[in-house]
Amino acid sequence: MRYRYLSRTLAFTLAAVGLGLSTVPGQADAAHTSCQDVNVPVSLLGTSQTLYGKLCAPDGARTVQVLVPGASYNSSYWDYPYTPEVRSYRLAMNKAGYATFTLDRLGTGRSSKPASALLTSFSQATVVHQAIQALRTGNKVPSAFSRVILGGHSVGSAITMIEAGTYHDVDGVLITGLTHGINEVGAVPILSSLIPAALDPKFAAHGLDLGYLTTAAGTRYDSFHKPGLPAAGVDNADEATKDQFAPGEVLDTVLLGSVLPYSKLITVPVMLVMGKDPAFCGFPAPDCSTADTLRAAEAPDYAPAAKLQTFVVRDYGHALNLAPDAPWYHLAVVNWADSMVGH
């Protein structure tokens, strides 16, 4: 495993030197990857719902990454349509040999949209658990997998913590965009950007109840990208693919970050990735300046069995997959997954 890590890193470094300092690493092509739209029947508090996900599997893949997006995002966050060769986490993992299941949380995308009051990070975790069981058994999905890595971003990370800490049915956990602390000042732009989704022309025809929220037009850069530099293509695609969310999902996320110790219940390897996130980094939240300072701040909130590893995306904010240097973080995840879980 160490040889693979060193050889891959050396190859990417040489490529960067040869092609210029602006070049970021890419993964070598893996075996042929096939993608399928999957609708998984699930139960939410006694109601029948459908969870949508896109399952992409390289030939021979035995490990699937189940990927949960954050509030106001859907599965496109993990498979970003703008410059996917740089910003698609899904594509990077498939090229590295991992299958991916990029899902739309209930209430978003192509999944069912129940009453917003039914949606919390805890209720969403029960739904993700059902999807994981389907992927392990091959029941109601095209393929079965022997190993599962559960990954989340922001609210999706809170759902991931709850699922992994409750059901213990995964082999590795990826947490991104969430620490055990809130920087209240840094969170102000996000809170001030929120409006009822039904009042946004993008969602006006969706018949959503007034409990669903989204971000007002033109606010996503300040909320999710700073201190990254503005990029028209990134910002426009982010606005075009934004989604709605339920307030209960965010409330649970805040509680997990400050009160509820679900992260300490996770007993498999954990990788934590942060940017220079205004909402979740900086006093009184953890110091995300370097991987070492981040690990020092966060390790006490995880069990020793987590063998916590950390990575920091330099010069970018909350929406890590949208960073111009996202491939370096993707590479770090691949190296962690190779060593801790395997294909």
C-alpha positions as CSV (number, residue, x, y, z in Angstrom):
1,M,0.0,0.0,0.0
2,R,2.8,2.4,0.8
3,Y,4.4,1.7,-2.5
4,R,1.2,2.6,-4.3
5,Y,0.9,5.8,-2.3
6,L,4.4,6.9,-3.1
7,S,4.3,6.0,-6.7
8,R,1.0,7.7,-7.3
9,T,2.1,10.9,-5.5
10,L,5.4,10.9,-7.4
11,A,3.6,10.6,-10.7
12,F,1.2,13.4,-9.9
13,T,4.1,15.6,-8.7
14,L,6.1,15.1,-11.9
15,A,3.0,15.8,-13.9
16,A,2.4,19.0,-12.1
17,V,6.1,20.1,-12.6
18,G,5.9,19.2,-16.3
19,L,2.6,20.9,-17.0
20,G,3.0,24.0,-14.8
21,L,2.2,25.1,-11.3
22,S,-1.5,25.5,-12.0
23,T,-1.9,21.8,-12.8
24,V,-3.6,19.7,-10.2
25,P,-3.5,15.9,-10.0
26,G,-5.9,13.5,-11.8
27,Q,-6.4,9.8,-11.3
28,A,-5.2,7.3,-13.9
29,D,-8.1,5.7,-15.7
30,A,-9.5,2.6,-13.9
31,A,-11.4,-0.2,-15.5
32,H,-14.6,0.7,-17.4
33,T,-17.2,2.4,-15.2
34,S,-21.0,2.0,-15.7
35,C,-23.5,4.4,-14.1
36,Q,-27.2,3.7,-13.4
37,D,-30.0,5.7,-11.9
38,V,-31.4,3.8,-8.9
39,N,-34.6,4.5,-6.9
40,V,-34.5,2.7,-3.5
41,P,-37.8,2.2,-1.7
42,V,-37.3,3.4,1.9
43,S,-39.4,4.1,5.0
44,L,-39.4,7.4,6.8
45,L,-41.3,7.4,10.1
46,G,-43.8,4.9,8.8
47,T,-44.3,6.5,5.4
48,S,-43.2,5.0,2.1
49,Q,-40.6,7.1,0.2
50,T,-38.1,6.8,-2.6
51,L,-34.4,7.6,-2.3
52,Y,-32.7,8.5,-5.6
53,G,-29.1,7.8,-6.2
54,K,-26.7,7.4,-9.1
55,L,-24.6,4.2,-8.8
56,C,-21.4,4.3,-10.7
57,A,-19.2,1.1,-10.5
58,P,-15.9,0.4,-12.1
59,D,-15.5,-3.2,-13.3
60,G,-14.6,-5.4,-10.3
61,A,-15.2,-2.8,-7.6
62,R,-16.0,-4.3,-4.2
63,T,-16.2,-1.1,-2.2
64,V,-18.9,1.5,-2.6
65,Q,-18.8,5.0,-1.3
66,V,-22.2,6.2,-0.2
67,L,-22.1,10.0,-0.5
68,V,-24.5,12.4,1.3
69,P,-24.7,16.0,0.3
70,G,-25.3,19.0,2.6
71,A,-28.0,21.5,3.0
72,S,-29.1,23.3,-0.2
73,Y,-27.1,20.7,-2.2
74,N,-28.1,17.5,-3.9
75,S,-26.1,14.6,-5.5
76,S,-24.6,17.1,-8.0
77,Y,-22.3,18.3,-5.3
78,W,-20.4,15.0,-5.5
79,D,-20.5,14.9,-9.3
80,Y,-20.1,18.6,-10.1
81,P,-21.1,19.4,-13.7
82,Y,-18.7,22.3,-14.2
83,T,-15.1,21.1,-15.1
84,P,-15.8,17.6,-13.7
85,E,-12.3,16.5,-14.5
86,V,-11.3,18.8,-11.6
87,R,-14.4,19.1,-9.4
88,S,-16.2,15.8,-9.7
89,Y,-15.4,13.7,-6.6
90,R,-17.4,10.9,-8.1
91,L,-15.3,10.8,-11.2
92,A,-12.1,10.8,-9.2
93,M,-13.2,7.9,-7.0
94,N,-14.4,5.9,-9.9
95,K,-11.0,6.4,-11.7
96,A,-9.3,5.2,-8.5
97,G,-11.4,2.0,-8.5
98,Y,-14.2,2.8,-6.1
99,A,-17.9,2.5,-6.8
100,T,-20.0,5.5,-5.8
101,F,-23.6,6.0,-4.8
102,T,-24.3,9.7,-5.0
103,L,-27.7,10.3,-3.4
104,D,-30.3,13.0,-3.2
105,R,-31.4,13.3,0.5
106,L,-35.1,13.0,1.0
107,G,-36.7,16.3,0.2
108,T,-34.2,17.1,-2.6
109,G,-33.4,16.3,-6.2
110,R,-35.1,13.2,-7.6
111,S,-35.9,11.7,-4.2
112,S,-39.4,11.9,-2.5
113,K,-40.3,15.2,-0.9
114,P,-42.2,14.5,2.3
115,A,-43.4,17.2,4.7
116,S,-40.4,19.2,5.8
117,A,-41.3,18.6,9.5
118,L,-40.4,14.9,9.0
119,L,-36.9,15.6,7.9
120,T,-34.1,15.8,10.5
121,S,-30.5,14.5,10.4
122,F,-31.7,11.6,12.6
123,S,-34.6,10.6,10.3
124,Q,-32.4,11.0,7.2
125,A,-29.8,8.7,8.9
126,T,-32.4,5.9,9.1
127,V,-33.0,6.3,5.3
128,V,-29.3,6.3,4.5
129,H,-29.0,3.1,6.6
130,Q,-31.6,1.4,4.5
131,A,-29.7,2.4,1.3
132,I,-26.5,0.9,2.8
133,Q,-28.3,-2.3,3.6
134,A,-29.6,-2.5,0.0
135,L,-26.1,-1.9,-1.4
136,R,-24.6,-4.6,0.9
137,T,-27.2,-7.2,-0.1
138,G,-27.9,-6.2,-3.7
139,N,-31.6,-6.1,-2.8
140,K,-33.5,-3.4,-4.8
141,V,-30.2,-2.2,-6.4
142,P,-28.2,-3.5,-9.4
143,S,-25.1,-4.7,-7.5
144,A,-24.0,-5.8,-4.0
145,F,-20.8,-4.6,-2.4
146,S,-18.7,-6.2,0.4
147,R,-17.4,-2.9,1.8
148,V,-19.0,0.5,2.3
149,I,-17.4,3.9,2.9
150,L,-20.0,6.5,4.1
151,G,-19.1,10.1,3.2
152,G,-20.9,13.3,4.0
153,H,-20.6,17.0,3.5
154,S,-21.8,19.5,6.1
155,V,-25.4,18.4,7.0
156,G,-24.5,15.3,5.1
157,S,-21.6,14.8,7.6
158,A,-24.0,15.0,10.5
159,I,-26.2,12.4,8.9
160,T,-23.1,10.3,8.3
161,M,-22.0,10.6,12.0
162,I,-25.4,9.5,13.2
163,E,-25.7,6.6,10.8
164,A,-22.2,5.2,11.4
165,G,-22.4,5.8,15.2
166,T,-25.8,4.1,15.4
167,Y,-25.8,1.2,13.0
168,H,-22.1,0.3,12.7
169,D,-22.6,-1.1,9.2
170,V,-19.8,0.7,7.3
171,D,-16.1,0.1,7.0
172,G,-14.9,3.7,6.8
173,V,-16.2,7.3,7.3
174,L,-15.4,10.5,5.4
175,I,-16.5,13.7,7.2
176,T,-16.1,17.0,5.2
177,G,-17.3,20.5,6.0
178,L,-18.1,19.9,9.6
179,T,-16.2,20.3,12.9
180,H,-17.2,20.2,16.6
181,G,-17.7,23.9,16.8
182,I,-19.5,26.8,15.3
183,N,-17.9,30.2,14.4
184,E,-21.1,32.3,15.0
185,V,-19.7,35.3,13.1
186,G,-18.6,33.2,10.1
187,A,-22.0,31.6,10.0
188,V,-23.9,34.9,9.6
189,P,-23.7,35.0,5.8
190,I,-25.3,31.6,5.5
191,L,-28.1,32.3,8.0
192,S,-28.9,35.7,6.4
193,S,-29.1,34.1,2.9
194,L,-32.0,31.7,3.7
195,I,-35.5,32.1,2.3
196,P,-38.5,29.8,2.0
197,A,-37.8,27.6,-1.1
198,A,-41.4,28.2,-2.2
199,L,-40.6,31.9,-2.7
200,D,-37.7,31.1,-5.1
201,P,-38.8,31.0,-8.8
202,K,-36.5,27.9,-9.2
203,F,-38.8,25.9,-6.8
204,A,-42.1,27.8,-7.1
205,A,-43.8,25.0,-9.2
206,H,-42.6,22.2,-6.9
207,G,-45.5,22.4,-4.4
208,L,-43.2,22.5,-1.4
209,D,-44.5,23.4,2.0
210,L,-43.2,26.6,3.5
211,G,-40.9,24.8,5.9
212,Y,-38.4,24.0,3.2
213,L,-35.6,26.6,2.9
214,T,-33.0,27.5,0.2
215,T,-30.5,30.3,-0.4
216,A,-31.5,33.6,-2.0
217,A,-30.2,34.2,-5.5
218,G,-26.6,35.6,-5.6
219,T,-25.7,34.7,-2.0
220,R,-23.9,31.3,-2.5
221,Y,-20.4,32.7,-3.0
222,D,-20.3,34.5,0.4
223,S,-21.9,31.5,2.1
224,F,-20.0,28.6,0.7
225,H,-17.0,29.7,-1.3
226,K,-15.1,32.4,0.5
227,P,-12.2,32.8,1.0
228,G,-11.8,31.1,-2.4
229,L,-11.6,33.4,-5.4
230,P,-14.8,34.0,-7.4
231,A,-15.1,31.9,-10.6
232,A,-18.1,32.6,-12.9
233,G,-18.5,29.1,-14.1
234,V,-18.4,27.6,-10.6
235,D,-20.7,30.2,-9.1
236,N,-23.2,29.9,-12.0
237,A,-23.3,26.1,-11.8
238,D,-23.7,26.2,-8.0
239,E,-26.7,28.5,-8.4
240,A,-28.2,26.3,-11.1
241,T,-27.9,23.1,-9.1
242,K,-28.9,24.4,-5.7
243,D,-31.6,22.6,-3.8
244,Q,-33.8,23.0,-0.7
245,F,-33.5,21.5,2.8
246,A,-35.5,21.2,6.0
247,P,-34.6,23.3,9.1
248,G,-34.5,20.2,11.3
249,E,-31.5,18.9,9.4
250,V,-29.5,22.0,10.3
251,L,-30.6,22.1,13.9
252,D,-29.4,18.5,14.4
253,T,-26.1,19.4,12.7
254,V,-25.5,22.2,15.2
255,L,-26.3,19.9,18.1
256,L,-23.9,17.3,16.8
257,G,-21.2,19.9,16.6
258,S,-21.6,21.1,20.2
259,V,-23.6,18.7,22.3
260,L,-24.3,15.2,21.0
261,P,-21.2,12.9,21.0
262,Y,-22.1,10.7,18.0
263,S,-18.7,11.0,16.5
264,K,-17.3,9.1,19.6
265,L,-19.5,6.2,18.7
266,I,-17.8,5.6,15.3
267,T,-15.6,2.6,15.5
268,V,-14.1,2.5,12.0
269,P,-11.4,4.7,10.4
270,V,-12.4,8.3,9.9
271,M,-11.0,10.9,7.5
272,L,-11.9,14.5,8.1
273,V,-11.4,17.2,5.4
274,M,-11.9,20.9,5.9
275,G,-11.3,24.1,4.1
276,K,-10.7,27.5,5.6
277,D,-14.4,27.3,6.5
278,P,-15.8,30.5,8.0
279,A,-18.7,28.7,9.7
280,F,-16.8,25.7,11.2
281,C,-13.3,27.0,11.6
282,G,-11.7,29.7,13.7
283,F,-12.2,30.5,17.4
284,P,-14.3,29.3,19.1
285,A,-14.5,26.6,16.4
286,P,-11.4,24.4,15.7
287,D,-8.2,25.8,14.1
288,C,-8.2,24.5,10.5
289,S,-4.9,26.2,9.5
290,T,-3.2,22.9,8.9
291,A,-4.0,19.2,9.0
292,D,-2.1,18.9,12.3
293,T,-3.9,21.7,14.1
294,L,-7.2,20.4,12.8
295,R,-6.4,16.9,14.1
296,A,-5.3,18.2,17.5
297,A,-8.6,20.0,17.9
298,E,-10.9,17.3,16.6
299,A,-9.2,14.0,17.8
300,P,-10.7,14.2,21.3
301,D,-14.2,14.0,19.8
302,Y,-13.5,10.7,18.1
303,A,-12.9,7.3,19.5
304,P,-9.3,5.8,19.2
305,A,-10.7,3.2,16.8
306,A,-11.4,6.0,14.3
307,K,-7.6,6.5,13.8
308,L,-8.5,10.0,12.7
309,Q,-6.7,11.4,9.7
310,T,-7.2,15.0,8.5
311,F,-6.6,17.1,5.4
312,V,-7.1,20.8,4.8
313,V,-8.0,22.3,1.4
314,R,-6.0,25.5,1.3
315,D,-7.6,28.9,0.5
316,Y,-11.2,27.7,0.1
317,G,-14.3,27.7,2.2
318,H,-17.2,25.4,2.8
319,A,-18.0,23.8,-0.5
320,L,-14.7,21.8,-0.8
321,N,-15.5,19.9,-4.0
322,L,-15.8,23.2,-5.9
323,A,-12.3,24.3,-5.1
324,P,-9.8,24.6,-8.0
325,D,-7.4,22.4,-6.1
326,A,-10.1,19.8,-5.1
327,P,-8.1,17.0,-6.8
328,W,-5.5,17.2,-4.0
329,Y,-8.1,16.4,-1.4
330,H,-9.6,13.7,-3.7
331,L,-6.1,12.1,-3.8
332,A,-5.8,12.3,-0.1
333,V,-9.1,10.5,0.3
334,V,-8.0,7.8,-2.2
335,N,-4.8,7.2,-0.3
336,W,-6.7,7.0,3.0
337,A,-9.3,4.7,1.6
338,D,-6.7,2.4,-0.1
339,S,-4.8,2.0,3.2
340,M,-7.8,1.8,5.6
341,V,-10.5,0.0,3.6
342,G,-9.4,-1.0,0.1
343,H,-11.2,-1.4,-3.2
